[in-house]
Amino acid sequence: MKKFVKFAFVAAIILSFAAAASAATFINIGTGSTGGTYYPVGAAMAKVWNASIPGMKANAQSTGGTAQNLSLLGKGEAEVIFADGLYYFAYEGKGQFEGKAMKGLRGLVPLYAEPIHFLVAKGSGIKTLKDLKGKRVSVGAVGSGTEVTVRTLLKANGIDPDKDIKPENLGLSDTATAFADKNIDAGLTVGALGIAGVVEIMTVGTADLCDFEPEVIKNLCKELPYYLPFDIPAGTYKGQSAPVKSMASWNVLVTSDKLDADNAYQMTKALYDKKADILNVNTRIASMSPENLKYIQIPLHPGAEKYFKEIDAIK
């Protein structure tokens, strides 16, 4: 009899653990490299969800960034991802997603803007994009998102990036060095406000930020609809006394239509209820504001939409 009672007790424990496991909601978050912004912010979000939502087991996964994140989401290996403007092409089935549209993509929250910085060497005389003809220009590392964007920007404005300029495939750190060594005349880079490489360039004083002309902005935003006009606020960088006319794509927290609506609602609500905790990790998340929902270029997830309607952010 005692053996039977002991067996029943152990069985009950096993069943209770099994029930708890089956009730758990596992959320894998596709982020970026550990040295970037996506990963630490994703880890902070996972911590918020785990503490705020009963049964949720969220985890931030280090990845190669947006392209890999979209792949993980498409294969069901991630439930939530950080994504730059490439998510728009994935949803629409354009570019590398031709014939492979991801119509199940849904937005959760807007994150922050990544404007294009147009840097020109001191004394170069460059004032417009057309002045780049014949000049040595940093266009981003080979195969990077920056290079893709910069080449599209130039082509959209009548400049052949292989013939009309002398392209230099440099990452941002190398671009800063090239300005210091006077090896380039200009650099075009994509990054969040206050990105370290631009801070270095502007602090040392080897280059100035240049405005994009209205027509240049219009042409790129037509070619890449996930880009929108954007002013880099005055004082963002040393010596920048006035706003700089640019354009930016918004990083967005993206999920799929497979995510349960109640989970999406609770996850969205928790992010705003505990926003201060995430801000402690990175101040860029100040832009994770409902007023920036207009920058999300795909449909909102119904669960997120329910939350934003509750707070009158949308009708």
N, C-alpha and C positions, 0 to 999 in steps of 0.2 A: 504493500500500500504506500509506504514511504517513498519507494522508487517511483511509483506512478505520480505521486504529488510533486516530487522533484522534477520529473520529466515534464509534467504539465506546466510547472513554474517556468522552466527553461524555455519551453515552447511558447509560452505567453510573452516572454521577454523578446524572443526572436520575432514573433509576429508584431509586437509593438514597434520594434525597430524597423521592420519591413513596412509597416503602415506609415511610420514617420518619413521614411525614405521616399515612399510613393507619393506622399503629400508635399514633399519639397519641390520647389521650383528652381531649376538650375539655369542661371543666366551667364553665358560666356560673353564677355565684352571684347570685341576686336579693337585694339587701340593703335599703337605705333611703337617706335623704338623706345627703349627705356630712357634714353637721353633727351627725348622730345617732350612735347606738352601733352599729347594724347594719353600716354601711359600713366603718369602720376595722377592726372585728372580722372582717368577711368578707374584707377584703384580707389580714389576717394569716393567716386560714385558707387562702386561696389560696396564699400564700407557703409555708406549711407543706406543703401537698399537692404543690406543684410541686417542692419540695426533697426530699420523702420518697418520692414514688411515681414510678417510671420511666415516662416517656411522658405524664405528666399535664400538661395545660395548663389551669390554673384561672384564672379571672378574676372579680373582684368588680364587679358592675354597680350603679351608683347608681340607685335606683328611688323610687317614691312610697310604698313600704312594703308591708305584708302583702297588701292587696287586689291591687295590681299584680303582686306576686310570684306569687300564686296563678294569676293570668292567664297570666303568662310560663311557669310550670311546666306549666299545662294545654295551652299551645300548643307546648310543646317548645322554648321559647326560653330556658329555664333548666333546669338539672339539679338544683340545690339552692337552697333559699330560706330566708330568715329569716322566721318567722311568729309573730304573736301568736295569741290565742285564736280568731281568725276562722277559722283552719285547721280547727277542730272543726266549725263550721257548714258549711264547704265539704265536708268528708268526709261529714257526715250529710245534706247537701242541705237545710239549713234556712235560714230568713231569705232573704237575697239569692241564695242558692244553691238555692232551691226548684226541684225538677225538674232540677237540674244538679249532682247529687252527684258529688264527685271521689273515688270509691272507690279510686283508685290511689295516693292519698297515703300516704306511709310516713315514720315518724320515724327520724332518725339519732341526735341527741343532745339532751338538755335543755339549755337555756341559763341563763336567770335569771328570777326572778319580778318581776312588775310589780304591786305592790299598789295598792289604792285608798286614797288619802290623804283623810281627812275633817278638813278644817281649819276651825276656828271662830274668829272674831275675839275678841280679848281683851275681856272684859266683856260679851260678847253673851248669856251665860246659856244658850247652846245646849249641850245634853249628849247629845241623842239625835237620830236622823233625824227623828222626828215633831216635834221642836222647830223644824224648818226652815219649818213652815207660816207663810206670811205674810212670810218673810224674803227678803232679797236674796242669791241664791246663784249663784256661778260654776259653770256646768255643762259648761264646755269650749267650744272653738271650734266654730263651725257645721260640721256634717258630720264632725267628728273622731271617732276611736274612743272618746275620752273622753266625748264627748256621748252617743254611742249607749249606752255602758255606764252612765253616770250616769242617763240617762232610764229605762233598764231597771231599774236599782237602785231608783229612786224608785217606779216603777209597781208593782214586785214587792212593795213595802212600803206600798201603799195611798196613795201621794202622787202627785197629778197634777202633772207638772212644768210645765204651762202655766197651771194654775189655783190650785194650793195654795201655790206659791212665786212669787217674782219672779225668773225665770231671767235670768242674764247670760251671754251667750256670749263667754267670755274664754279665751284661751290662758293657759298657766301664767305667762308673764312679765307679762301684763296683770293676771292674778289677784293677783300679788304687789304690783303697783302699786295695785290697787283696795283691798287690805287696808291698805296704807300710807296711802291717802287716805281710809280709812273709808267707802268706797263700797259695800262688800259686808259681809254678816254671816257668810258661810260660803263654802267652796269645796270641791268634790269633784273630785279629779284622779287620773289613772292614770299611774303612772310607776315606774321602777326605784328601788330603795333609793338614797338619796343624790342624787336628781334635783335639778338646780341650782335650779329655781324654789322647791321646798319648802325647800331649804337656806337660800335667801335669806329666805323668810318667817319661818322658825324662828330664824334668826340675828338678824334685826332685831327679832324678838319681837312681831310684829303679830298673830299667831294661835297657837293651840294645836292639837295633834293630838288628835282625839277617838276613843274606842273605838266600834266598831259593836257593837250588841247581838247576842247569839247568834241570835235569831230573824231579825234583819235579814240576817245572814250566811247563814243556812240558806235564806232565801227567794231570795236572789240566786243562790246555788250551785245551787238547783233550776232556776231560770230560765235560767241560763247555766252548764251543767255543766263548762265549762272553767275556771271559777273554783273555788277551794278555800280553806278557812280558812287564814289566814296571820297570823302575828304580826310586826309591824315591831319588830325588836330594840331593846331599850333602848339609848340612846346613839347611835342612828342620826342624830338631829338634836339641835341645841343645846337644852338644857332638857328633853329627853325622858328622864326618869329611869326609866321603866318601859316594858315592852313594850306596844304598842298593838294591840288586836284589830282585825283587818281581814280582807280576802280578796284573793287574787291570781290572775292568770292567768300561765302560764309561756310565755315565748318558747321556741320550739323550732326546731331545724334540721330542715327537712323536705325530702324528696325524693319520687320516685315509684317505683312498682314496675318502671319501665322501666330504672332504673339497674342496671347489671351488679352481681351479688352480690359478686364479688371486689373490684370497685372500691369498693363501699360498705364492705366489711370493712376494706380498706386505708385508706380515708379516715377512718373512725371511729377506727381504731387510731392513725393519725398524729396526730389531734387530741389524744388523751390522752398519747401519747408526747411530744408537743411542747407540751403545755398551758402550760408556763411561758412559752413565746414569745408565746402569745396573751394571757396574763395581763399581760404587759408593756404591751400595748396598752390593755386595760381590765380592771380588777380584778373587774368583775361576773362574768367568766367563771370565777371561783372556784366558782360554782354549777353549772358544767358537770360535775357529779359523777354517777357511775353511780347513787348512792343517790337521785337525783332523777328517775330513769326513770319512777317512778310517776306523775309529772305529765304525761307524754306521753299524749294522749287518742286517739291513732290507733295502728294496728299498727306495730311496728318493722319496718324493712327487714330481710330475712333476713341480709344481710351485716353489718349493725350488730348484729343479734341474735347472730350467731356470735361476734363479738368480746366482747360482754357475757357470754356463756356461758363463754368462755375464761377470763375474769377472775372468774368466779363471782358476777357481779352479778345474774344471773338464772339460774334452773334450766332 
